[in-house]
Amino acid sequence: MVGGLTASLARYQWQSRAFDYVKGLLLAGHRKSIEGISVALGLPHCQGLHHFISNASWDASVVMADLARAAEAVIDPAWWIVDDTGFRKCGKHSAGVARQYTGTAGDVKNCQIGVSLQLARHEASSPIGWRLFLPESWDPASPKAGADITERRRRAKVPTRAPAR
């Protein structure tokens, strides 16, 4: 399954690293850091996975479309589910981080919000699409954005075409 989803990666090494990364995410354990995955998989060092996560480029829409086709064939969905998930953050440098309501914490917290689309039925579900929600404070045209938002977006590698809200 992973092989078909990594076909759009330009380099064979990145396809191999993608397989390692997904395998590591599926292993038992709580923290899914690059270092933890590397240790769990018995990799000699974590540099390769770091390089993959930081530098490999592919068209995410191709991967999501391939995943959607594969999931639909396996799951035979009865429902589509749209869900949001909050990821609490301590700092302000990750893309989309702001003080905002998250159902994960049940309160306003410093967090990122991810929105997913899932195919589901009673026996199984699979995310087939996902996006990072960018709040108004990450929109350079918004009065809610700080003076440093253009630089924060650049450092967080938020594409200029990525709209907020």
N, C-alpha and C positions, 0 to 999 in steps of 0.2 A: 504493500500500500504506500509506504513512504517513498519508494522508488519512483512511482508515478508522479508524486507531488513535487519531487525535486528535479524533474526533468528540465525545468526552466532555468536551473542554476547553470551558469556558464562553465564552471570548472568541476572536474570530477572530484577533486579534493573537497569542494564545498558540498557536493552531493553526499559524500561520505560523512562529513561533519554534521550535515543536517540529519542524517540517519542517527548518528551518535547522540545528537541533542534531543531528538524526539524520544529515542530509547531511554535516555537519562530522565526525561520528564515523566515517563511512564513507570519508572522504578519506584519502589516503596521508599518512603522517607519524607520528611517535612520540608526542608529547604531545598529549593531547586536552583541553587547558584551554579555558575559555571565550574567553580572549584569543586563543589560537592558532586556534580555530575561526573566530572573527570575522575575523581577518586572512586566513585561507585562503579564506573566502567573500567577501571584499571588502566586508564590512559597514562602514558609516561609523564605528561604535563598538561596544563590547561590552555596553553598558548593557542593551539589550533582552534579550539572552540571559541576562545575570545576573539580571534581573528575572524572566524566565520560570523559570529553575532555582530561584530562591529563593522565588517567590511564587505561581506557577501551581498550582492545586490541581485534582485530578481523582481519580476512583476508580480506583486502580491495578488492582483486580480486574477492572474492565470492560476496561481496556487489555490485561491479560494474557489474558482470555478471548477477545477479538477476535484477538489475536496467535496464540493457540493454534489457533483455527479456521482462520485464514489459513495458518498453517504446516502444519497437518495436510492441508489441501487441496493444497498445493504439494509437500510432501515425501512423503506417503503413508508414514508412519513404520513401520519394522520394529522399532525399540527405543525405550524411554524410558531416559534416562540421568540419574541424580542425581549431581551433582558439587559439590564445594566448592572455593573458590578463596580464597587469602589475599591481602590487600592490605596490604603493609607500611606502617606509619605511624610518624612520629617522635614525635608528641605523644600526649596522652591525651584530647583533647576530641572527636574524631569518635565518632559513635555506635558502640558495641560494641568499641571499641579496648581490647585487653588483651594481656598477654604470654600467648601461646597457641601451640600447635603449628600450623604451616601447611606443607602439602605443597609449596607454591610455593617456600618457602625450604628445606624439609627439616629444619626445626629450630623451636625455640620462639623466637618473635620478637614484637615489638610490632606487632599487626596487627588488621585486621578480617577476618571470615570471611563470605563470601557463599556461599549454597547455591542451586544452580539445578536446574531440571528441564528437560530437552531432549528434543525429538523428533528421531529420527535414522534414517538409513539410510546405506549406503555412500557415496552421492553427495552427501548434504547433511545438515545438522542445524540446529536453531533452538532457542534458549532460549524456553520458553513460560511459565516461572514462576521467580521468584527471591525470596529473602528474605535479610535480614541476620541472621546468627546473633548473638544476644546472650548472652555468657558469664555464668556465675554472678556474676562481679564487677560486673555491671550490674543485678543483681536486688536491690532495696532490702531484701528479706526474707532475703537470704543473709548468712551470717557472713563470706563472702569479699568482700562489698561494703564499700567505704570509707565513712566518715561523710559524704562529699560526694556520694554517688551520686545522690541525688534532684536535687540542683542540676545535676550533670553531665548527667543525663537531660533535664532541662528545657532546658538550653542546647543540647544536641544535638538537641532536638525529637523525642525518643523518646516516643511516645504512652504514657500511663500504662497502657493496656490491653496493651501489647507485653510479653509474658512473656520472661524470660531463659531460657536453656538450650534 
